[in-house]
Amino acid sequence: MLADPMTTYDSPRGPVQYSDKFDMNSMSGEILEEFRAGAWLHANPQRLDLGRIGLVLRPEAGVPPEQDPAVLEDPVQCLDLWAGTITSVFTYAGHQVRVTTVADPHRARVAFRIESDLIATGQAAVAVRFPYASDGFFATSDWTAPDKHTTLLQRPP
């Protein structure tokens, strides 16, 4: 039950509940009954980094990608919480880049649109990365183990 890991605290605006009934020492051993729901909630698979989608930017096609975010000029980001849309606009190498990202309100999925001349020149590309799940409680993603899993891109028929 969701109420099991919750503790109610008084605040100036009234009672507030926090999910704090868990014992960090129990993460590696026996879990007491009073901490079982909180331990499950904090160790739930949703805490894992399921993947990252981003842009790889290069000064020229075929050369190593940029590593310094300072090369981006005039960055502006607008979050529309009601629509579930984030629009990011910046300039790189004299070219404007516009990325629109939308979140599905009912499922764990996102979609994005990239508008830039840099895609056609090979100076910008989409990077999709998936980590291996770590067994550690605090280290939730292992980005150094690509041989431990397989990623397969399937195009619809």
N, C-alpha and C positions, 0 to 999 in steps of 0.2 A: 504494500500500500504506500502511496506517495507520501503520506503524512508521517510514516515511520522514521525517516531520517531527518525530519524537520524539528527545529527548536524555535520557539516564539520568543522574540525580544521586544521590549517596549522601546518605542522611538517617539520623537516629538510629533510625528504624524499618526501615531497609533501603533498597534502590534504589527510586527514584520516577521516573517518566517524565513529562516535560512536552512539550507540543507547542510548541516555541519555535524551530524551524529555519525562520525566514523573515527576509527582509531588508526592513524598512519602506521603504527607498529604492527597492527593486525594484517597489513597488506602482504606480509611474507609468512604468515602462520595462521593459527586458529583465530577465527573471528567470533567474538562474543555475540550472543543473540541480539543485544540492544544495538549493536553496530552493523548487523548483517545487511539491512536495507541501504544504509549509507555507504557501506563498502561496495555493494553492487552498483549503486548509482555512480560512485566515483571511478569505478573500474569498468564501467559500461563501455562497449566498443565504440559508442558515439564520440568518445574522447580522442579517438585516433584521427590522425591526419590522413584522410582517404585519398587525397591527391592534390596536385597543384596545377593550375593552368596559368600560363603567363606569356609574356612576350620576350623573345630573344632579339636584341637590337645589335646591329653590326655597322661599323663605319662604312664598310664595303662588303659586298656579297662574298662569302667564302672565307672571311677573316675571323679570328676569334671574337666572341661576343663582348659587348661592353660589360664592365663589372661595377662601374661607378654611377650611382643614380644621379650624381650632380650633372651629368651630361644632358639630362632632361631639362628643358626650359619651359617656363610659364605653365607649370602643372596646375590644373584645376580639376576638382572632383566634386560631383554633385550627387547626393544620395536622396532618392525619392522613396522614403519608407512605405508610403501608401501603395505605390505601384511596384515596389520591389526591384527598382532599377538603380544602378550606379552608372553614371557617365563620367569617364575620365578623359581629359583632353590635355595634351602636352605637345611640345615641339622637340623633335630630335633631328639633328643634322639638317636644320632648315626646313623640315617638313612637319606638317601637323599630323598628329595621330589622335584618333578618337576611338575609344573603346566603350561600348555600351554592354553592360552585363545585367542580365535579368535572372531572378530566382523564381522557381516554381513554388507557389505558396502551399502546395499539397504534397509534393514529392521532393526527395533529396536530389535535385538536379538544377543545373544552371545552363544558360545559353549566352553567347556573346557575339557581338559584331565588331569587327575591326575595320575602320575606314582610314586608309593611308596609301599614298603612292609607294611607300617603302616596302609593301608586300610584293608588288610586281618586280621591284629591283633586287629582291633577295636580302635587303637590309633589315627586314623585320619578318619574323616567323613566329608561329604559335609553338609553345613548348608545353607538353603534357607530361607530368612526372607522377609516378606512384611509388610510395615507400613500402617497405616490408613492415609488418606490424611487429613492434618490439614487445618482448615479454615484460620489460621493466615498467614500473608504475609511472615514474617521472619521465622516462625516455620513451615516448609513445610511438615514435616513428624511426625506422632504421633506413636512412637514405644511402647506406653503403653496401647494401646487399641485393643488387639487381638480379643476381643468379638464384635467389631464393623464391622468385615468383615470375610469372609470365604475364605480359600484357598483350592482348590481341585486339587490334582494331578491325571491326567488322563493319562494312558498309551495307546499308539496306539493299535488298534485291531490287 
